[in-house]
Amino acid sequence: MSVEALFQGVQSRLVSRPSRDVNLPGLVLREAAVLVPLFERDGVPHMVFTRRPATLRTHANQYSFPGGGRDAEDLTPLHTALRETEEELGIDRRGVRVLGMLDEVPTISQYRVRPFVGVIPGDGQYTPSVEEVAFVLEVPLARLMDPAILRVERKEVLGAERDLYFYTYGEHVIWGATARILRDFLAQVEQVPGLQSLLTPPR
């Protein structure tokens, strides 16, 4: 299986299933959107995360996908995700190939986050915003799908018992809303036929 066939399989999977919206009666959540960026390098599929600076008021030092709150000029949540990706990483929004949407995710900072999956150039030519990005992390998809890096805890979040996911890649720990989005994405990837031929985890 080629990486392009994987991306096409992910796209087919996402467009064939309706994504779920957040439904939390009594809570008013602000709109936000993120891009789950995928790319191919040397025949290997990767995903990109950013680490937020320690100086930010919320989610400081956490790993996230590029994204943010929806501005008034954003026609749709997709416009938000692409605009924020361009602002945070310097990736031209016209160069992003959008594959589809994942389920909305609520955050403890009272946002409803709509994740979009997209393919970006694999040249690693980022121009990170110093105000919003402290570090750019590229992870091979096979490593993210390795069960050994996942830890699950059960806690109360936003008034309900929920599973919390922690993905540990070297010294980097991905958790919170980003990990929930990642979990949803990986569940869709696992349904792509022929996937296993691409998933020999690199060490």
Disulfide bonds with the S-S distance in Angstrom:
none
